[in-house]
């Protein structure tokens, strides 16, 4: 059967009633030699919650992981199989541990690339869901992976697993500030998800860091936590610092908006009404995430109208375009 015909059949199966016959047909596609077909079938199994096919997904993964990279370029099928297994609640620790160790080096322009980093990340999260405390050994190893995507997966898995041991590992990783700022930022976010009260001071201590990327990452992690104490630390840092510069103010105002607290909205409206034009514009840009909120839009509109500054009026129109 041609590839196009197989994909067409899978599209039909995606809307067909779930019967034993359908399960049997889908089961035939999971061992297919074409990784795209396997990926599409796995995606459908996960989306339609076809738990009965969990063993078939595991068999397909075990087959592909032992084959050369050419059998599943870019790990397209293996990624889809793990997504489906995780969605169906598989507790196959052995399979996920195989995946977390898998590396797949493929030719790339000017050299080669490991295309299994995302797969390792997915397996890390699945392991954090099903494994006991031994999973911390797997995740610690992955924290030192050569690929940023794999390290990010380890951090997210640690935050999900939780507990003091995970928090300590995240703090240690965050302290290695030579790593990719996105990785460090994920540590900050993971800490604030795992235990915001215990992590607040640690993350906030990075607000005055000389590396602006790390400072901003700390600010955004605090903002996304939506904690009142995080809002207060962001506000106080902005008001107490004398070396922020325009970009520093912009980042902190956005982080304050991310808390989505009434106190934050009130504060940002005050900035619009009282502070220099550049900062008022930055506050309106931060308030853009509330563009669909009629109450916030009206408060901002009234404040802008009172100031009567053409630059600020324009910034309001751009930030609340649907309301202007």
Buried (B, 14 or more C-beta within 10 A) or exposed (E): EEEEEBBEBBEEBEEBEEEEEBBEBBBEBBBBEBBBBBBBBBBBBBEBEBEBBBEBBBBBBBBBBEEEBEBBBBBBBBBBBBBBBBBBEBEBBEBBBBBBBBBBEBEEEEEEBBBBBBBBBBBBBBBBBBBEEEBBEBBBBBBEBEBBBBBBBBBBBBBBBBEEBBBEBBBEBBEEBEBEBBBBBBBBBBBBBBBBEEBBEBBBEBBBBEEBBBBBBBBBBBBBBBBEBBBBBBBEBBEEBEEBEEEBBBBBBBBBBBBBBEEBBEBBBEBBBEBEEBBBBBBBBBBBBBBEBEEBBEBBBEBBEEBEBEEBBBBBBEBBEEBE
